[in-house]
Amino acid sequence: MQLGIYSFVENTPDPATGKQLSPAERFNNLMEEIVLADQAGLDVFGIGEHHRPDYLVSSPAVVLGAAAVRTKRIRLTSAVTVLSSDDPVRVYQDFATVDQLSGGRAEIMAGRGSFIESFPLFGYDLVEYDELFDEKLRLLLTLREKERTTWSGKHRPALNGLGVYPRSFQERLPVWVAVGGTPQSVVRAAVLGLPMALAIIGGTPERFVPFAELYRKTQTNIGNASAPLSLSINSHGFIADDAQQARDLYYGPYAQTMGRIGRERGWPPPSRAAFDAECSPRGAVLAGSPQEVIDKILYEYELFRMDRFLIQFSVGTMPHAAMMRCIELYGTVVAPAVRKAVAATR
């Protein structure tokens, strides 16, 4: 199983100190985190796209390009690229460039987006939310197959045999579809034969099992069993030397961020009791000691038989030293134990 990290590169005031880093400081910390993840033996680092003041990255490919020249082996992916409000031609070009810079380590994780700011920013209508994504995803898949493309659609000017450059280093640039629990999105990933990333950021993981089953069953039913059927589980979490330290460090930034988003969406405010329940052995949040995180990943492996597991350690602003220790523990303690246990089941 591949193990990795994804980040939205938040830059908000530290809830403990009130201090907020400059964008340059936060980006410097991020590069150190990605380099350490690579050195610690982790498999994947993902960067999310947002167009809000609390998150710094509006163009994941730019950041991943910088990371590409500072790392050796870790795969570099968006998490996600908001394809609905972007141009698939430009997305392909950007990630093909990252792929060349990294020697074949780039991926695209395409999604419809959990925030809506990019739609008015780039002149798109939210009424066409799903239609935009479907058309642009299909164009992106066409672009990665052929150097010259003839295509026409509703939401972008036609391509009449035009070449798209540069081409990727890999023969086929990997494209994942990120879903948040919508059956139609699951079916689309399966029908297109694409690997799927399933976000589980609250509740109990068990309730998401039907989505993994739907994904696999759909591929079987349409006779697409030869397509690469890969599943990633993406969740929130944090690792420290002991469980109490991990949860105490994580709760303040987590509650600040989830509370802010909750106020926008009408969710109830977070509480420590609810957070601790999410951190329990059957909860969705992986905040704890290395052994607790090992146990929870393996529990979810029993449920999903996933091929990849990504954790978002920085739901809110975390102290950089604590983040670096978290990544070190993940790469040198958690990941080897999980890989060994999973290998023993095969």
Beta strands, then each sheet from edge to edge (+ up, - down):
strand 1: 2-7
strand 2: 44-47
strand 3: 75-78
strand 4: 81-82
strand 5: 106-111
strand 6: 148-151
strand 7: 159-163
strand 8: 175-179
strand 9: 196-199
strand 10: 231-239
strand 11: 286-288
strand 12: 308-312
sheet 1: 4+ 5+ 3+ 2+ 1+ 12+ 10+ 9+ 8+
sheet 2: 4+ 5+ 3+ 2+ 1+ 12+ 10+ 11+
sheet 3: 6+ 7-
end
